[in-house]
Amino acid sequence: MAAFGIVLAGLACTALPRAQIALTAAAFGILALAAILADAVSSTARWRRAPLKLERRLPQAFALGTPVTIQLSLENSGELAYAGELFDAADPSLEMSGMPLAFAVGARQRQLLEFELLPTRRGLKRFEPAQLRLHSRLGLIDWRLRVGVTEERRVYPNFAQQAQLAWLVSDRRLGALGLAPVRRRGAGTDFDQLVEYRPGDPVRHIDWKATQKHQRPIVRQFQDERDQSVLFLLDCGRRMRADDSEQGIGATHFDQCLNAVMLLAFVALGAGDAVGALTFGLPPGAEQNFAPRKGRRTLNALMAKLADVEPSATFSDYERAAADLMQRQRKRSLLVLITNCRNEDAADLGAALKVLRTRHLVVLANLREQIVGQIADQPLRSPDSALEAAAALAYAEQRRDMMGKLAHGGVLMIDCEPKRLGVELVRRYTILKAAGAL
């Protein structure tokens, strides 16, 4: 088309009559249009005979905030080459770098394209058919086409570190997370196995039949009681949307709460206990209920249940949540209530805890904003900084008073920043398990 413009400009500079110039321009226009139409028809026919086929190579799931390299396979089964650009149509929360991708795939060949994808939000994400911008056979036109199929993948909380937690099954390695070993006050109640007697083993645990059979002392070894339940009551109200860590992706209190839930669920399931969860603070009908289950597959099922949950902008009704849980869970359980409460919530939360502890062993995990500690510890370089530090210390003192009042009646308390929640939950669970408190 640029050549056509040059020709017209040249004709305009000649001394030819205007009528002849117009006729010549019309002839060139008709020829150009005919060439474009012929190119379009030829290219369309070629596409229909042998269209490109797109195959995405996606993982089974994504981890929040963890970049992943995605591969796209373009296959050309035709006799002619294709060239153009590709733009994959993924959910807007999946940040894709390097788009669009240029490609040039030869006849009967396959080309592999790569780009990096960063999930920025949890939940079910959709990949629509990709968009192609193809150059025509003669290069006169470009046209847009769609290739590939619609696919869906779920973005879970960042389980990259959780996948490495198999070593937590060993009590000796819990110290790697800052979990001090707990001295047992007595033996467990569930029989585990027969082992050879060692000095210090209780004589009452000697199995006399096995001793007689093997001609050496054999004792019965016990383990902590299994078949117990750990139930999470998760606050999804407006305060769980807080993000004062400045970490960006997956840094809200609720996202870090899910990471902690995953960690404790992993440990509890490994110990033979059942794990369940119930959410509150969401609009009516949006609550999620996951009845306690046992087995390693429970972890995946639990995360699939909670992966799409986002904290709402509503207030959390603690008393209603307590009544709902008491109706659903009648078996005594270790109940872990995770929230972010303030002084104005103390009355409602206290009433809810009073109901819950009539049947369950309750652990209240109250998340503390990181910014409060940073303000309290800042250097006092000006009157304003001194006032800010004093206000932060006063707020912390009020919080301690509130936690002290809520702890009455046997409720166990955890007061920590979200990044420490997982470790603190496992620590408390390990102590309770060893003491036989469940």
HELIX and SHEET records of a PDB file:
HELIX    1   1 ALA A    2  ALA A   12  1                                  11    
HELIX    2   2 ARG A   18  ARG A   49  1                                  32    
HELIX    3   3 GLN A  162  VAL A  169  5                                   8    
HELIX    4   4 ASP A  171  LEU A  177  5                                   7    
HELIX    5   5 VAL A  203  HIS A  205  5                                   3    
HELIX    6   6 TRP A  208  HIS A  214  1                                   7    
HELIX    7   7 ARG A  238  ARG A  241  5                                   4    
HELIX    8   8 HIS A  253  GLY A  270  1                                  18    
HELIX    9   9 ARG A  297  LEU A  306  1                                  10    
HELIX   10  10 TYR A  318  ARG A  328  1                                  11    
HELIX   11  11 ASN A  343  ASP A  345  5                                   3    
HELIX   12  12 ALA A  346  LEU A  356  1                                  11    
HELIX   13  13 GLN A  370  ALA A  376  1                                   7    
HELIX   14  14 PRO A  383  LEU A  406  1                                  24    
HELIX   15  15 PRO A  418  ARG A  420  5                                   3    
HELIX   16  16 LEU A  421  ALA A  435  1                                  15    
SHEET    1   A 4 LYS A  53  ARG A  57  0                                        
SHEET    2   A 4 VAL A  68  ASN A  76 -1                                        
SHEET    3   A 4 GLN A 109  PRO A 119 -1                                        
SHEET    4   A 4 LEU A  94  SER A  97 -1                                        
SHEET    1   B 5 ALA A  61  ALA A  63  0                                        
SHEET    2   B 5 GLU A 151  TYR A 156  1                                        
SHEET    3   B 5 GLY A 123  HIS A 135 -1                                        
SHEET    4   B 5 TYR A  82  ALA A  90 -1                                        
SHEET    5   B 5 LEU A 101  VAL A 105 -1                                        
SHEET    1   C 4 ALA A  61  ALA A  63  0                                        
SHEET    2   C 4 GLU A 151  TYR A 156  1                                        
SHEET    3   C 4 GLY A 123  HIS A 135 -1                                        
SHEET    4   C 4 ASP A 142  VAL A 147 -1                                        
SHEET    1   D 2 ASP A 190  GLU A 196  0                                        
SHEET    2   D 2 ILE A 218  GLN A 223 -1                                        
SHEET    1   E 6 ASN A 289  ARG A 293  0                                        
SHEET    2   E 6 ALA A 274  PHE A 280 -1                                        
SHEET    3   E 6 SER A 229  ASP A 235  1                                        
SHEET    4   E 6 LEU A 334  THR A 339  1                                        
SHEET    5   E 6 LEU A 361  LEU A 367  1                                        
SHEET    6   E 6 LEU A 412  CYS A 416  1                                        
END                                                                             
